[in-house]
Amino acid sequence: MSYLVHNLKTVPTGWRKLLYLNWPLILLVTAVACFGFLMLYSVAGGNFQTWAEPQVKRFAIGFALMMVVAFIPIWFWRNVAGLAYFISLMLLIGVEFFGQVGMGAQRWIDLGFMRLQPSELMKIALVMALAAYYDWLDDERVSRPFWVLLPLLLILVPMLLVLKQPDLGTALLLAIGGGAIMFLAGVSLWYFLAAFLSGGGLVAAVLFSRGTSWQLLKDYQYKRIDTFLDPSSDPLGAGYHITQSKIALGSGGWSGRGFMQGTQSRLNFSPEKQTDFIFTTLAEELGFVGGMTLMVLYALIILFCLTSAFGNRDRFGSLLTLGIATTFFLFFAVNMSMVMGMAPVVGVPLPLVSYGGTAMLVLLIGFGLVQSAHVHRPRRAG
């Protein structure tokens, strides 16, 4: 081992960083993206230019950004974590004033060459800010009420801004992702019990506020809850999405109907087939085998992130990696639960597979941060 380390020290720094990269993670991320390219090609009826080509270009740009981020020392990202959070917060506030409206929600800023969704940036910026905060904070102060207040504010402010857009799915991801960082940092379980009880009270308030002057959710969001509880109550209206999704999932069987042979997507029965519900197309055409293959790839990505985090003696790098892994897990867990009818439809894309620019770029930048923590982690001399 000492001989290998000695030899590595003789390699120029740039090449050494290249060798230190978590290559299995890079290959897994690329494999999942390729799944997405194939599915986008399929849902476009064999037309590469419609959705697959733009997605390939975005992945190429995101991959380059991931590599650039990976080679920048982790201390730099620790130092700019607060700035990244502030910029993301300002962009979220900017959405309120000059954001674009689409499908009843105001979530995007038009930059000319792309539509930016600041809430996606906030998912990574929040993880960075919380990881930097707990890296700075002494262990004995982690659970003291005063020092718990700041991370709660860091989570709640963007969460409320995202809820106003409205985007319930992203708001929930911010809350759960931020709470996971606090838990991993060692915050007392009593706070999480209080949060759980408060969450139960909030759910009750949401349900009882329906139809009142102080109604907490939009009418369409309540409709989504109704549809989740009983999709068959309105199969051609609010329940159409999830009903068609279940039909596509069930018709795939063990090995699927075959690539580009899915009737639900080819005949346009499946809604949002290139974005939120793309997993239904995958399951219909490639069956249980295809769906499980994608899930195994996702699980392996999480596993390599966890292995890197637990082997990292730098607190910021470890918390950052665990936070990004948690965010990634929430992405696919919520999306798959949604299309299977196990959770309400909340508009969360399937990571690296669904069509979309901001989500793809942000996730790849997030994996670049994971690589930076892995490449620049403290290493023993022998």
C-alpha positions in Angstrom: 0.0 0.0 0.0 2.8 2.4 0.9 4.5 1.6 -2.4 1.3 2.5 -4.3 1.0 5.7 -2.4 4.6 6.6 -3.0 4.1 6.0 -6.8 1.0 8.1 -6.8 2.9 11.0 -5.3 5.3 10.9 -8.2 2.4 11.5 -10.6 1.7 15.1 -11.5 -1.2 16.6 -9.4 -3.7 16.9 -12.3 -3.2 13.3 -13.4 -3.3 12.2 -9.7 -6.7 13.9 -9.3 -7.9 12.0 -12.4 -6.9 8.7 -10.8 -8.6 9.6 -7.5 -12.0 10.2 -9.2 -14.7 7.8 -8.2 -14.9 6.2 -11.6 -17.6 3.6 -10.8 -19.9 6.5 -9.8 -19.2 8.3 -13.1 -20.0 5.2 -15.1 -23.2 4.6 -13.2 -24.4 8.2 -13.7 -23.6 7.9 -17.4 -25.5 4.5 -17.6 -28.6 6.0 -16.1 -28.5 9.0 -18.4 -28.2 6.6 -21.4 -31.4 4.9 -20.1 -33.0 8.4 -20.4 -31.8 9.0 -23.9 -33.3 5.7 -25.1 -36.6 6.4 -23.4 -36.8 9.9 -24.8 -36.1 8.5 -28.3 -38.8 6.0 -27.8 -41.5 8.4 -26.5 -40.8 10.7 -29.5 -41.7 7.8 -31.8 -38.1 7.2 -33.0 -37.4 10.9 -33.5 -34.0 11.7 -32.0 -34.3 15.5 -32.4 -37.4 16.0 -30.4 -36.3 15.2 -26.9 -33.3 12.9 -26.9 -30.9 15.2 -28.8 -31.4 18.2 -26.5 -31.0 15.9 -23.5 -27.8 14.5 -24.8 -26.4 18.1 -25.3 -27.5 19.0 -21.7 -25.8 15.9 -20.4 -22.6 16.7 -22.3 -22.6 20.2 -20.8 -23.5 18.9 -17.3 -20.8 16.2 -17.5 -18.2 18.8 -18.4 -19.4 20.9 -15.4 -19.2 17.9 -13.2 -15.6 17.3 -14.1 -14.7 21.0 -13.6 -16.4 21.0 -10.1 -14.6 17.7 -9.2 -11.2 19.1 -9.8 -11.7 22.3 -7.7 -10.6 21.7 -4.1 -13.3 20.9 -1.6 -12.3 23.8 0.7 -13.3 26.2 -2.1 -16.9 24.8 -2.1 -17.0 25.0 1.7 -16.1 28.7 1.5 -18.6 29.6 -1.2 -21.5 27.5 0.3 -23.1 30.6 1.9 -22.8 32.6 -1.4 -24.4 29.7 -3.4 -27.3 29.7 -0.9 -27.7 33.5 -1.1 -27.7 33.5 -4.9 -30.2 30.7 -5.1 -32.4 32.5 -2.6 -32.3 35.7 -4.6 -33.2 33.8 -7.7 -36.2 32.2 -5.9 -37.3 35.7 -4.8 -36.8 36.9 -8.4 -39.2 34.2 -9.6 -41.9 36.1 -7.6 -41.4 39.2 -9.7 -40.4 38.2 -13.2 -40.7 34.4 -13.3 -42.4 32.6 -16.2 -45.7 30.8 -15.7 -46.2 27.3 -17.0 -49.0 24.8 -16.3 -50.4 27.0 -13.6 -47.2 27.5 -11.7 -44.6 30.3 -11.7 -41.3 28.5 -11.3 -38.9 29.5 -14.1 -36.7 32.4 -15.1 -36.1 32.9 -18.9 -32.4 33.3 -19.5 -32.9 33.3 -23.3 -30.8 30.2 -24.0 -32.7 28.2 -21.3 -35.4 28.4 -18.7 -33.8 28.2 -15.2 -35.7 26.7 -12.3 -34.1 28.2 -9.2 -35.8 25.7 -6.9 -33.6 23.0 -8.4 -30.5 25.0 -7.6 -31.7 25.5 -4.1 -31.7 21.7 -3.5 -27.9 21.6 -3.8 -27.3 25.1 -2.4 -29.2 24.1 0.8 -27.1 21.0 1.2 -23.9 22.9 0.8 -25.0 25.6 3.3 -26.1 23.1 6.0 -22.9 21.0 5.5 -20.7 24.1 5.9 -22.7 25.2 8.9 -22.3 21.9 10.8 -18.7 21.7 9.7 -18.1 25.0 11.5 -20.3 24.3 14.5 -18.8 22.6 17.6 -20.3 19.2 18.4 -21.5 20.2 21.8 -23.6 23.0 20.4 -25.3 21.0 17.6 -28.5 20.3 19.6 -28.7 23.5 21.6 -32.0 25.4 20.7 -30.2 28.6 19.5 -28.0 26.7 17.1 -30.9 24.6 15.8 -32.8 27.8 14.8 -30.5 29.0 12.0 -30.6 25.7 10.0 -34.4 25.6 10.5 -34.6 29.1 8.9 -32.2 28.1 6.1 -34.7 25.3 5.3 -38.0 27.1 5.9 -37.4 30.4 4.0 -36.8 28.7 0.5 -39.4 26.1 1.3 -42.1 28.8 1.8 -41.0 30.6 -1.4 -41.3 27.3 -3.4 -44.7 26.6 -1.9 -45.9 29.9 -3.1 -45.0 29.1 -6.7 -46.7 26.6 -6.0 -44.5 23.5 -6.1 -45.4 21.2 -3.2 -43.1 18.4 -4.4 -39.9 20.5 -4.4 -40.9 22.1 -1.1 -41.2 18.6 0.5 -37.8 17.6 -1.0 -36.2 20.7 0.5 -37.7 20.0 3.9 -36.8 16.3 4.0 -33.4 16.8 2.5 -32.6 19.6 5.0 -33.9 17.6 7.9 -31.7 14.6 6.8 -28.6 16.8 7.0 -29.6 17.9 10.5 -30.1 14.3 11.6 -26.8 13.2 10.1 -25.0 16.1 11.8 -26.2 14.8 15.2 -29.2 17.0 16.1 -31.1 15.5 19.0 -34.0 13.1 18.0 -36.3 15.1 20.3 -36.4 17.8 17.7 -37.4 15.3 15.0 -40.2 14.0 17.2 -41.5 17.5 17.7 -41.2 18.1 13.9 -43.1 14.8 13.3 -45.9 15.9 15.7 -46.0 19.4 14.1 -46.2 17.8 10.7 -49.2 15.8 11.8 -50.8 18.9 13.0 -50.1 20.7 9.7 -51.6 17.8 7.7 -54.7 18.1 9.9 -54.8 21.9 9.4 -54.4 21.4 5.6 -57.4 19.0 5.5 -59.6 21.1 7.8 -58.8 24.3 5.9 -60.3 23.0 2.7 -63.2 25.2 1.5 -62.5 27.9 4.1 -61.3 31.5 3.7 -57.9 30.4 5.1 -57.4 27.4 2.8 -53.8 26.3 2.9 -53.5 24.6 -0.5 -54.7 25.3 -4.0 -57.8 23.5 -5.2 -55.8 21.4 -7.7 -53.5 20.3 -4.9 -56.5 19.0 -2.9 -57.7 17.4 -6.1 -54.4 15.5 -6.3 -54.9 14.2 -2.7 -58.4 13.0 -3.6 -57.1 11.3 -6.7 -54.3 9.7 -4.7 -56.9 8.2 -2.3 -59.3 7.1 -5.0 -58.1 7.4 -8.6 -61.2 5.6 -9.9 -63.5 8.4 -8.7 -62.6 10.6 -11.7 -60.8 8.3 -14.2 -61.2 10.7 -17.2 -60.4 13.8 -15.2 -58.1 14.3 -12.2 -57.5 10.5 -11.9 -56.5 10.2 -15.6 -52.8 10.5 -15.0 -52.4 7.9 -12.4 -55.0 5.5 -14.0 -53.1 5.5 -17.3 -49.8 5.2 -15.4 -51.0 2.0 -13.6 -52.2 0.6 -16.9 -48.8 1.1 -18.5 -47.0 -0.3 -15.5 -49.2 -3.4 -15.4 -49.1 -4.1 -19.1 -45.3 -4.3 -19.2 -45.3 -7.6 -17.4 -42.0 -9.4 -16.8 -40.0 -8.4 -19.9 -42.2 -5.6 -21.4 -43.8 -5.1 -24.8 -40.5 -4.3 -26.5 -38.5 -1.2 -27.2 -40.7 1.5 -28.9 -43.7 -0.9 -28.7 -45.5 0.6 -25.7 -49.1 1.4 -26.7 -49.8 3.8 -23.8 -47.0 6.2 -24.9 -47.1 5.6 -28.7 -50.9 6.3 -28.7 -50.5 9.3 -26.3 -52.5 7.8 -23.5 -49.7 8.3 -21.0 -49.5 12.0 -19.8 -46.2 13.9 -19.4 -44.6 10.8 -20.9 -41.2 12.6 -21.5 -41.0 14.2 -18.0 -42.6 13.1 -14.7 -44.2 9.9 -16.0 -41.3 8.5 -18.1 -40.9 5.6 -15.8 -44.2 4.2 -16.9 -43.0 4.1 -20.5 -39.8 2.4 -19.4 -41.8 -0.2 -17.4 -44.3 -0.8 -20.2 -41.6 -1.3 -22.9 -38.9 -3.0 -20.9 -41.1 -4.6 -18.2 -40.1 -5.5 -14.6 -36.6 -6.4 -15.8 -36.0 -2.9 -17.2 -37.5 -1.2 -14.2 -35.5 -3.2 -11.8 -32.3 -2.6 -13.8 -32.8 1.2 -13.4 -33.5 0.8 -9.7 -30.4 -1.3 -9.2 -28.3 1.5 -11.0 -29.9 4.1 -8.7 -29.1 1.9 -5.7 -25.5 1.5 -6.7 -25.1 5.2 -7.1 -26.4 5.7 -3.6 -24.1 2.9 -2.3 -20.9 4.5 -3.9 -21.9 7.9 -2.5 -22.3 6.4 1.0 -19.1 4.5 0.8 -17.3 7.7 -0.2 -18.9 9.7 2.6 -18.2 7.2 5.4 -14.6 6.9 4.2 -14.1 10.7 4.3 -12.5 12.2 7.4 -13.4 15.7 6.3 -16.8 16.6 8.0 -17.9 19.0 5.3 -17.1 16.6 2.5 -18.8 13.7 4.3 -22.0 15.7 5.1 -22.1 17.2 1.6 -21.9 13.7 0.0 -24.5 12.3 2.3 -26.8 15.3 1.6 -26.5 15.0 -2.2 -27.1 11.2 -2.0 -30.2 11.9 0.1 -31.5 14.5 -2.4 -30.9 12.0 -5.3 -32.7 9.2 -3.4 -35.7 11.5 -2.7 -35.9 12.4 -6.4 -36.3 8.8 -7.7 -38.2 7.5 -4.6 -40.9 10.2 -4.8 -41.2 9.9 -8.6 -41.5 6.1 -8.6 -43.9 6.2 -5.7 -46.0 8.8 -7.5 -46.3 6.9 -10.8 -47.1 3.7 -8.9 -50.0 5.4 -7.1 -48.2 5.1 -3.7 -47.9 8.9 -3.3 -49.8 11.9 -4.6 -48.7 13.4 -8.0 -46.4 16.2 -7.0 -44.4 16.9 -10.2 -41.0 15.4 -9.3 -38.9 14.3 -12.3 -37.1 11.0 -12.5 -33.4 11.9 -12.0 -31.1 11.8 -15.1 -34.0 10.2 -17.1 -36.8 12.7 -17.4 -36.6 15.5 -20.0 -35.5 18.7 -18.4 -32.5 21.1 -18.4 -32.1 22.5 -14.9 -32.7 19.3 -13.0 -30.1 17.5 -15.2 -27.4 20.2 -14.8 -28.0 20.6 -11.1 -27.8 16.9 -10.4 -24.5 16.6 -12.4 -23.1 19.6 -10.5 -24.1 17.9 -7.3 -22.2 14.7 -8.4 -19.3 17.0 -9.2 -19.3 18.1 -5.6 -19.4 14.5 -4.5 -16.4 13.9 -6.7 -14.6 16.9 -5.3 -15.1 15.6 -1.7 -13.8 12.2 -2.8 -10.8 13.5 -4.8 -9.6 16.0 -2.1 -10.4 14.0 1.0 -7.6 13.5 3.6 -5.5 10.4 2.7 -3.2 8.5 5.0 0.4 8.3 3.9 0.7 4.6 4.3 
